[in-house]
Amino acid sequence: MKVMVIGSGGREHTISWRLAQSPKVDQVICVPGNGGTAHEAKCRNIDLKEDEAYKDLSLNDAAVKIAKTEKVDLAVVGPEDPLADGIADVLWNAGIPTVGPKAKAAALEASKDLSKIFMNKYGVACAASMTFTDKMHAVEYVRAKGAPIVVKADGLAAGKGVVVAKTVEEAVNAVNDLMDGQVGDAGKKLVIEEYLQGVEISVLSAVSVTKETAASGKACIKAFLPARDHKRLLDGAQGPNTGGMGAVCPLSDVTPETMQLFEKNILEPTLKGLIAEKMDYRGFIFFGLMITKDGPKALEYNVRLGDPETQAVLPLMDFDFAELCEAITEGTLADFNMKWKEGFQVAPVAVSGGYPGSYKKGLPISFDEAKISAAGAKVFIAGGIEGRRTHEHSLVTNGGRVLACSCFGKTFEEAWKKAYAAMDGIHFEDMQFRKDIGLPGAAESN
C-alpha cells in the first residue's frame, strides 16, 4: 500500500522510516518531509512550496489532492497544528483513512482550558487550576496563591506557552508576557495550575474511538512503553526549556504499580470521556504526566506522538507499525497485540548553537558513517534539508533541533554508550547536545 505522512520534523522522519519497514508498504509520500526522508528507503518528498500542482493550495486541500493523485491508501498526520485545523476531517470526507483525531478531539491539545474542563468532568487525575481572560484577575490570583505555580497559555504555542514560576514575580511576569502577545493569540486566555512535586514522564498511546467502536465495546486506548523527554538545554536539567534535547525508553524508575494507577486514574477516564463526548479519535494521544507522591497526575494531552519521544519509542516496537495504523483506522485496535523489544533506546538530540534563541541555518552536516554504523545508530533528521553538493554530505541545518541519534541496547548502559559513540561521528558548526540523557539527575523534576 501507499501511505502519506504529513509533517517535516524528526517525529515524521521516524514515522516514515517505521512505516517503510513494513512489507505491506510500497511507498511513503512525505508532505513535505525533510532531508532525512529524502534519503529514506521507499520514501518520497513532496514540497508544497516548490511543486506547481500544490503551491497555491492550503495544506488541507493539498493533502486531499496528493492523496487522490498518488492513490494513497492511508494518511498519518504528525504535528498538532494541522489536526487542530481539521485535516483529518477533510481527509476522511475525501475517503482517505487517516491516523489523527478529527478537529473536535484535537481541541484537547489546542485548548488547555478545554482539556482541563474535560479532565475535571471525567475525573482524570490532574492539577487543580483556574482559567483567566482578564490579566488583572490573573495577577490577583497568582498573588493570592503564591509560588511556585504554573502559568499556561491556552492555545498552541509551539512549546513556548508554559512557565513553571518559582516566585510570584516570575509568575506575574509570565502572565503579562503571555497575555501581552508573546505567543500571539494563544496567550489571550491563561490556565493557571497548582505546582505538582515530582518527575515528568511521557506515555504515548494508540487510540481508536468512533461511534461504531463505542457501540461494539471495542473503543480503546493502548499505551506504549513509558518514555522521558529532557526539555532543558543543558546537562543536569539546567538552562532554558526547549522542544526536547533527547529521550529514553523505557524507564527503570517507573514501576508497574505506577502504570496501573495511570491506567485507572488517567487513561480509563480519558477513554470514558472521549466516548461520552462522541469524539472521533483515530490516532495517537500522548499523555504528559507528573509522577507525584500521590501517584501520576495528567499535565496535558497531546493529540499526536511526542518529539523526541517518538525517536526512542518507535524503534522498540516489535510489531508492524503500518498494521497498527490500519488497526486504528479500521476499529480493530482492541484486538491488536503490541509486542516490544527487550531492551532500551537512548536518543540524544543535536541542536544549533543559540537554540532555543536565534541560530544560523544552512550549515553543512557531516556524518562519520563508520562510527554511526559501528554503534548501530539510526539518525533521525529534524531540522535538516538537502543543500547544494559543495561538501562531503548534502544535508544542511534548517532548524533549532537538527537531529536525534537513536541507539538500542540490551541494557540502558549499552544503549547510552552506543548513542554517544555515534553522536561523536556527527558534526556541524556550533553543534550542541546534552551529555546526560537518561542518566540520574538528568530528568526534570519539580
C-alpha positions in Angstrom: 0.0 0.0 0.0 0.9 3.7 -0.3 1.0 5.9 2.8 1.1 9.7 3.1 2.8 11.2 6.1 2.1 14.9 6.9 4.9 16.9 8.6 8.6 17.8 8.4 10.2 17.0 11.8 12.1 14.3 13.5 8.9 12.7 14.5 7.7 12.5 10.9 11.1 11.0 9.8 10.7 8.3 12.4 7.1 7.6 11.4 8.1 7.4 7.8 11.1 5.1 8.5 9.0 2.8 10.6 6.2 2.6 8.0 8.7 1.9 5.2 9.9 -1.1 7.2 6.6 -2.8 6.7 6.4 -5.3 3.9 2.9 -4.1 3.3 4.1 -0.6 2.4 5.3 0.1 -1.1 5.9 3.8 -0.8 5.7 6.6 1.8 4.8 10.1 0.4 6.2 12.7 2.8 4.4 16.1 2.8 6.7 18.0 2.9 9.2 15.7 4.6 12.8 16.8 5.2 16.4 15.9 4.4 16.1 12.7 6.2 13.0 11.4 4.5 14.6 12.5 1.2 17.2 9.7 1.6 15.0 7.1 3.4 14.2 3.8 1.6 10.7 3.8 0.0 10.1 7.5 0.9 9.5 10.4 -1.5 9.1 14.1 -0.5 6.5 16.4 -2.0 7.4 20.1 -1.1 4.2 22.1 -1.3 6.1 25.3 -1.7 8.0 24.1 -4.7 5.5 21.9 -6.5 3.5 23.8 -9.1 0.5 21.5 -8.6 0.1 22.3 -4.9 1.9 25.5 -4.0 -1.2 27.7 -4.2 -3.4 25.3 -2.1 -4.0 25.2 1.6 -2.4 22.2 3.4 -5.8 20.6 3.8 -6.7 20.9 0.1 -3.2 19.9 -1.0 -3.3 16.8 1.2 -6.5 15.7 -0.4 -5.2 16.4 -3.9 -2.0 14.5 -3.2 -3.9 11.6 -1.7 -6.1 11.3 -4.8 -3.4 11.9 -7.3 -1.0 9.4 -5.7 -3.8 6.9 -4.9 -2.8 6.9 -1.2 -4.3 4.1 0.9 -3.6 5.7 4.3 -2.6 9.0 5.8 -0.7 9.7 9.0 -0.7 13.2 10.4 2.4 14.1 12.6 2.0 17.6 14.0 -0.8 19.1 16.1 -1.5 22.3 14.1 -2.9 20.5 11.0 -5.0 18.3 13.3 -6.4 21.4 15.1 -7.2 22.8 11.6 -9.3 19.8 10.7 -7.0 18.0 8.2 -8.3 14.6 9.5 -11.9 15.7 8.9 -11.2 16.7 5.2 -9.2 13.6 4.5 -11.9 11.2 5.9 -14.5 13.2 4.0 -12.5 12.5 0.9 -12.4 8.8 1.6 -8.8 8.7 2.9 -8.4 6.6 6.1 -6.4 8.9 8.4 -4.4 8.3 11.6 -5.1 11.5 13.6 -8.1 12.8 15.5 -10.7 15.0 13.9 -10.8 18.7 14.9 -13.3 18.3 17.8 -10.9 15.8 19.6 -7.8 17.7 18.5 -9.0 20.6 20.6 -7.9 18.7 23.7 -4.4 19.9 22.8 -5.3 23.1 21.0 -7.0 24.5 24.2 -5.6 24.0 27.6 -8.8 25.3 29.1 -10.9 22.8 27.2 -8.7 19.9 28.2 -8.9 20.9 31.9 -12.7 21.1 31.7 -12.6 17.6 30.1 -10.3 16.2 32.7 -12.3 17.5 35.6 -15.6 16.4 34.1 -14.5 12.8 33.7 -12.4 12.5 36.8 -8.9 12.4 35.3 -6.3 12.8 38.0 -4.7 16.2 37.3 -3.5 19.5 38.9 -6.1 21.9 40.2 -6.4 25.0 38.0 -8.3 28.3 37.2 -8.8 29.9 33.8 -8.5 33.6 33.1 -9.1 36.0 30.2 -8.5 39.2 32.3 -4.9 40.0 33.1 -5.7 41.9 36.4 -7.7 38.9 37.8 -4.9 36.5 36.8 -2.3 38.6 38.6 -4.5 38.9 41.7 -5.0 35.1 41.7 -1.2 34.5 41.4 -0.5 36.9 44.3 -3.2 35.2 46.4 -2.0 31.6 45.7 1.8 32.3 45.9 4.6 30.4 44.3 5.7 28.0 42.9 2.8 28.0 40.4 2.4 27.1 36.7 1.2 29.6 34.1 0.0 28.2 30.7 -1.2 29.8 27.5 -4.5 28.3 26.5 -3.7 27.8 22.8 -1.0 26.1 20.7 2.3 27.9 21.3 5.0 25.5 19.9 6.1 24.5 23.3 6.7 28.1 24.4 3.5 28.7 26.3 4.2 27.1 29.7 6.1 28.8 32.6 6.8 27.0 35.8 7.3 30.0 38.0 9.4 29.6 41.2 8.5 33.1 42.5 5.4 35.3 42.5 7.3 37.9 40.5 8.2 35.3 37.8 4.6 34.2 37.7 3.3 37.8 37.3 5.9 38.4 34.5 4.7 35.3 32.8 1.0 36.4 33.0 2.0 39.8 31.5 4.2 38.4 28.8 1.8 35.7 27.6 -1.3 37.9 27.7 0.6 40.8 26.0 1.2 38.7 22.9 4.5 36.8 23.5 2.9 33.7 21.9 0.3 35.6 19.9 -3.4 34.8 20.3 -2.5 31.6 22.2 -2.0 33.7 25.3 -5.2 35.7 25.3 -6.6 33.1 27.7 -4.5 31.5 30.5 -4.7 28.4 32.6 -3.0 28.8 36.0 -2.3 25.5 37.8 -1.1 24.3 41.1 2.6 23.2 41.2 3.0 19.5 41.3 6.0 18.0 43.0 7.5 15.0 41.2 9.2 13.9 38.0 7.8 14.0 34.4 7.2 11.1 32.1 5.5 10.7 28.7 3.2 7.9 27.7 2.5 7.7 24.0 -0.6 5.7 23.1 -2.8 4.5 20.2 -6.5 5.4 20.2 -9.5 4.1 18.3 -12.7 5.7 19.4 -15.7 6.1 17.0 -19.4 5.7 17.2 -19.0 2.1 15.9 -16.2 1.1 18.3 -18.1 2.6 21.2 -21.3 0.7 20.3 -19.4 -2.6 20.0 -17.3 -2.1 23.1 -14.1 -2.0 21.0 -13.3 1.6 21.7 -9.9 1.7 23.3 -6.6 3.5 24.2 -3.5 1.3 24.2 -0.5 2.7 26.0 3.1 2.3 24.7 6.1 1.9 26.9 6.8 4.9 29.2 9.4 7.4 27.9 11.1 10.6 29.1 11.9 13.7 27.2 14.6 16.0 28.6 13.5 19.6 27.9 16.2 21.7 29.4 19.0 22.8 27.2 22.0 22.0 29.5 23.2 18.9 31.4 21.7 18.4 34.8 18.3 19.8 33.7 19.7 23.4 33.6 19.1 26.2 31.2 16.1 27.3 29.2 13.3 25.0 28.1 13.5 23.6 24.6 11.3 21.4 22.4 13.3 18.4 23.7 17.0 17.6 24.0 16.7 13.8 23.9 14.6 10.9 25.1 14.9 7.5 26.7 12.6 4.5 26.7 11.6 2.5 28.7 12.1 4.0 32.3 13.6 2.0 35.1 12.1 4.4 37.7 8.5 3.8 36.6 7.0 0.8 38.3 4.2 -1.5 37.2 2.2 -0.1 40.1 2.6 3.4 38.7 1.4 2.3 35.3 -1.6 0.6 36.8 -2.5 3.8 38.6 -2.0 5.7 35.3 -4.4 3.4 33.5 -7.0 3.5 36.3 -6.9 7.2 37.1 -6.0 8.8 33.8 -6.2 6.5 30.7 -9.6 4.9 31.6 -11.4 8.1 32.5 -10.0 9.8 29.3 -11.4 6.9 27.2 -14.7 7.3 29.0 -14.8 11.0 28.2 -13.9 10.5 24.5 -16.8 8.1 24.2 -19.3 10.3 26.1 -18.3 13.4 24.1 -18.8 11.4 20.9 -15.3 12.3 19.7 -14.0 10.7 16.5 -10.5 9.9 17.7 -8.5 7.5 15.4 -4.8 8.3 16.0 -2.3 8.8 18.8 -2.5 10.5 22.2 0.5 11.5 24.3 -0.1 11.8 28.0 2.3 14.3 29.7 2.4 13.1 33.3 3.9 14.1 36.6 4.7 11.2 38.9 3.9 12.6 42.4 3.8 11.0 45.9 0.1 10.6 45.3 0.6 8.8 42.0 0.6 10.0 38.4 -1.2 13.2 37.5 -2.0 14.4 34.0 -0.2 17.6 33.0 -1.6 17.8 29.4 -2.9 15.9 26.4 -1.0 16.0 23.2 -3.1 14.7 20.3 -0.2 13.1 18.4 3.1 11.4 19.0 5.7 13.2 21.0 9.0 14.6 19.7 11.7 13.4 20.5 10.0 10.6 22.4 8.9 9.0 19.1 12.6 8.6 18.1 13.1 6.5 21.3 9.8 4.6 21.4 9.1 3.5 17.8 12.5 1.7 17.3 11.4 -0.6 20.2 8.3 -1.8 18.5 8.4 -5.5 17.8 5.4 -5.4 15.5 4.4 -3.9 12.2 3.7 -0.2 12.7 1.7 0.0 9.4 -0.6 -2.7 10.7 -1.1 -0.8 14.0 -2.1 2.3 11.9 -4.6 0.1 10.0 -6.0 -1.3 13.2 -6.5 2.3 14.5 -8.4 3.4 11.4 -10.3 0.1 10.9 -11.5 -0.1 14.5 -9.7 -3.3 15.3 -7.1 -1.8 17.7 -8.7 -3.6 20.7 -7.6 -6.9 19.2 -4.1 -5.7 18.1 -1.2 -7.3 20.0 1.7 -4.9 20.7 5.0 -6.6 21.5 8.2 -4.7 22.5 11.9 -5.5 22.2 13.5 -6.3 25.5 16.0 -3.5 26.0 16.5 0.3 25.9 16.6 3.1 23.4 18.5 6.3 24.0 18.2 9.2 21.6 20.1 12.4 22.3 19.3 15.4 20.2 21.8 17.7 18.5 20.8 21.4 18.2 22.0 24.5 16.5 24.2 26.9 18.5 22.0 29.7 20.0 18.9 27.5 20.2 16.3 28.0 21.7 17.1 31.6 20.7 18.3 32.7 17.3 20.6 30.4 15.4 22.3 30.0 12.0 20.8 27.9 9.2 22.4 26.3 6.1 25.4 24.8 8.0 26.8 21.6 6.4 26.2 18.4 8.5 28.9 15.8 8.2 28.5 12.1 9.2 31.2 9.6 10.0 29.4 6.6 8.7 31.8 4.1 10.2 31.3 5.4 13.8 27.5 5.6 13.3 27.3 2.1 11.8 29.6 0.6 14.5 27.1 1.9 17.1 24.1 0.5 15.2 22.6 4.0 15.4 19.7 5.4 13.4 19.9 9.1 12.8 16.5 10.9 12.5 16.6 14.3 10.9 14.5 17.1 12.3 15.8 20.5 11.2 17.9 19.4 8.2 17.3 19.8 4.4 19.2 18.9 1.3 21.7 21.5 0.3 24.0 22.1 -2.6 26.5 19.3 -3.0 29.5 21.5 -2.4 30.8 19.5 0.6 31.0 15.8 1.6 27.4 15.5 2.5 24.3 17.1 1.1 22.4 17.9 4.3 22.5 21.3 5.9 20.9 22.6 9.0 17.4 24.2 8.8 16.2 24.4 12.4 16.9 24.6 16.0 16.7 20.9 16.7 18.7 19.3 13.9 18.7 15.6 14.5 18.4 12.7 17.0 20.9 9.9 17.2 18.9 6.8 18.4 20.5 3.6 19.7 19.3 0.3 21.1 21.0 -1.7 23.9 20.0 -4.8 25.9 20.8 -2.6 28.9 20.4 1.2 29.4 24.2 1.5 29.8 24.8 -0.2 26.4 22.3 1.9 24.6 23.7 5.1 26.2 27.3 4.3 25.3 26.3 3.5 21.7 24.2 6.6 21.3 27.1 8.9 22.4 29.7 7.0 20.4 27.5 7.6 17.3 26.9 11.2 18.2 30.7 11.6 18.2 30.5 10.9 14.4 28.2 13.8 13.6 29.3 17.4 13.2 28.2 20.8 12.2 29.3 24.3 13.2 28.3 25.2 16.8 26.6 21.9 17.3 25.4 21.4 20.8 23.9 18.4 22.7 23.4 17.2 26.2 25.8 14.5 27.5 23.5 13.1 30.2 20.3 11.9 28.5 18.7 9.2 30.7 21.3 9.5 33.5 20.4 10.1 37.2 19.9 13.8 37.8 19.2 14.5 34.1 15.4 14.3 34.4 13.4 17.5 35.0 11.8 17.4 38.4 9.6 19.8 40.4 
